[in-house]
Amino acid sequence: MTSYRFLDAMGNVVEEGDFDDHAAALAWARDGDHDEDVQRVEYLDPGAQRDWRWAGPLLD
């Protein structure tokens, strides 16, 4: 499982959660009632620096 965070237009965290892959996290962001708030999805890179990376665009 990978940790994801969902950010609004100001870069504030709206929600956090663990998902199996980017596709599942992006689908969750698009399909819920929170989709208007979520503008960006990032995941915690498990590499040595453990920083947040962009998961991909929120496309319908």
N, C-alpha and C positions, 0 to 999 in steps of 0.2 A: 504494500500500500504506500501511496505517496501523499504527502500533505499538500493541500491546495488552500489558497486564500482568494477571496472574491472581493474586489475593490470597486468603490463607486467612482464617479467622475473626479472627485477631489483626491483620490488615492487613499481614502479611508477604508479599512477592512469592514465589509458588510457581514461576512460569514467566513468560516473556516471549516474544512472537512478533509477526510481521507478518501481517496478514490483509487481504483485499480489503474487507470490510465487517463490521459488528457481527454480523450473522447468522452468518457463518462463524466468528468468534471465539467467540461464545456456544455454537455447536454443538460446537466443539472442546472447550470447557470441560465441556460436559455429557457428551460421548460417550467421553472417554478414561478411563483407569484412575486419573487424578488428580482426578476429579470430586468425591470426598469432601473433598479439601483445598481446592478452589476455592470460595470463597464470594462473590467479587465480581470483575467484569471491568471494567477501565478502559481507555480509549484516550487517546493523546496528542493533544490538540487542536492542530491545526497553526496556530491563530491566533497573534496577536502575543504572547500571554503563555505559550504552549506549556505548558499545565498538563494534568494528568490529569483526565478526566471519566468518569462512570459510563456504561457501555455498555448497560446494561439488565439485567432480571432473568434469572436462570437458571431457566427454566421447562422442564418436560418435555413 
